Amino acid sequence: MGQPKQTSSVTPLRAMSCAVFFAAFGGLILAQTAALAQSAAQPAGMTNSRSAANQDNSTTNNAAATGFDDETDGAAAPAANGATANADDAQQRPAIPDAQAGDDITGSILDEDIRRLNTREAPLDETLPRRRAATSASTEETPGIPIGTFVLRPSVTQSINTETTKDGNTRQRRAFFETDAAATLTSDWGRHQLSVTSEGAYQRNISGEGEEQPSFKINSDLRLDLPDDTTAHLTAGYNFYREDTDDPDAIANAAQQSDVQEFSAGASVQRDFGILRGTTALAMTRSIYSDAKLSNGTTVTLSDRDQTTGTLRGRVGYELSPALIPFIEANIGRTIYDETRDSAGYERSGHSYGAKVGVEVDLGEKLKGEVGVGYEQADFEDSRLSSIDTATLDASLLWSPIRGTDVNFDLQTSIQPSTTAGESGYVSHALTTTVTHQLRDNLVGTMIGGVIWRDYPTDSTINDELVYTAATGLTWNINRYLDLTSTLGYELTTRKEGTDSQQFRAGVGLKLKR
């Protein structure tokens, strides 16, 4: 027998490895050729170097994923909607974006901006710093003076004025300096708040004749933010002024009217009960009158007018919406004079009652305030003094028809007791409208118009009076620390019997604020 033929396993393995190598190399060449042909068939405007490179990489990945299948060129990768497309369709539309091909085939979860060679540039308005809102010299608030946890914002106005008063055939003229000071002190607490406001005026005649009118007022309000949607306010104040010669209780032919001091204190609690809102308030006022000086040098004692008044008020509101809250309100008051009987022998202490219904409106910057109608009555302990009752119409509205224009509308009805012998008092209907308009960024104009109707009872010996007021002013904001002010005002008091009185005033001044 011949020798058996020698065989080795190396030769078949080599042959197999060579076949796999040439198959892989051929598949790679075919894939690159198809990719280059497809890229060349696309319009030049729809491709760039980045998309061609990404498409080549995508084709290579597809070939590797399918084991270098020769049919890869004939069947396109799955489209975004899951449908398949052939090579002819691929030539008629742009290449599939990397985000779609990569996510569908390789399962990549990388963000598109990370894979892109030329990342997206931010829009211009995103790269530039955000613009600050335009500030107006007339509305910009002064920085104030820090005092511990408070901020003090004071201001002082020095003006020169002229005034002409005519009462019947009597005419008086005077020129005077007036110094007005004001300040606000506000806390900077995380919870609760205390605010104190004060203002005062001092006049000094430099020529002519006429009564000086000093005044001073300070008020404080401590707001307490309590649990369960409850807010409490504790208030206190002091008011000093000189009685006007046109006041019905003023002393006739007095060289200097009485100086009046008023001390006030109050407390209120407001709580929300879902759609209901309740408020309870107590207010106390103490009034002290000084002696009046007559033209002949004698004085008239007015201590019989000193009094203390307390008022208890309650209100319940129903919230139809945050912008509309109807309410009902009731109040009861008690007035006690220091002297049981005044100089004419009348007991003027008494009680007052009132009730009204209305609605609170809050439409943001456009319109806010409240309107109410009701009834009030005042009774006196002296049977010779008749009771005074009246229907009331009260309104306090702030309306802004256009940006830079504010209209403040105020209507108040109140019962004013009298100290004239045999007179109970009168009903005051006061209407005041204030329009503020920003003429320029640093120029603000103000117009004020008002009328007061003093309605005496039918059995009174005093006739009704009407007081008309009109004023206008300009404020030029030189900067946020200095203003130039000018005012022009007129007042007319008409009476059914007796002479009318008029007053004309004009002034210009500088206001320094901090």
Secondary structure, 3 states (H helix, E strand, C coil): CCCCCCCCCHHHHHHHHHHHHHHHHHHHHHHHHHHHHHHHHCCHHHCCHHHHHHHHHHHHHHHHHCCCCHHHCCECCCCCCCCCCEHHHHHHCCCCCHHHHHHHHCCCCCCHHHHCCCCCCCCHHHHCCCCCCCCCCCCCCCCCEEECCEEEEEEEEEEEEEEEEEECCEEEEEEEEEEEEEEEEEECCCCCEEEEEEEEEEEEEEEECCCCCCEEEEEEEEEEEECCCEEEEEEEEEEEEECCCCCCCCCCCEEECCEEEEEEEEEEEEEEECCEEEEEEEEEEEEEECCEEECCCCEECCHHHCEEEEEEEEEEEECCECCEEEEEEEEEEEEEECCCCCCCCCCCCEEEEEEEEEEEEECCCCEEEEEEEEEEEEEECCCCCCCEEEEEEEEEEEECCCCCEEEEEEEEEEEEECCCCCCCEEEEEEEEEEEEEEEECCEEEEEEEEEEEEECCCCCCCCCEEEEEEEEEEEEEEECCEEEEEEEEEEEEEECCCCCEEEEEEEEEEEEEC
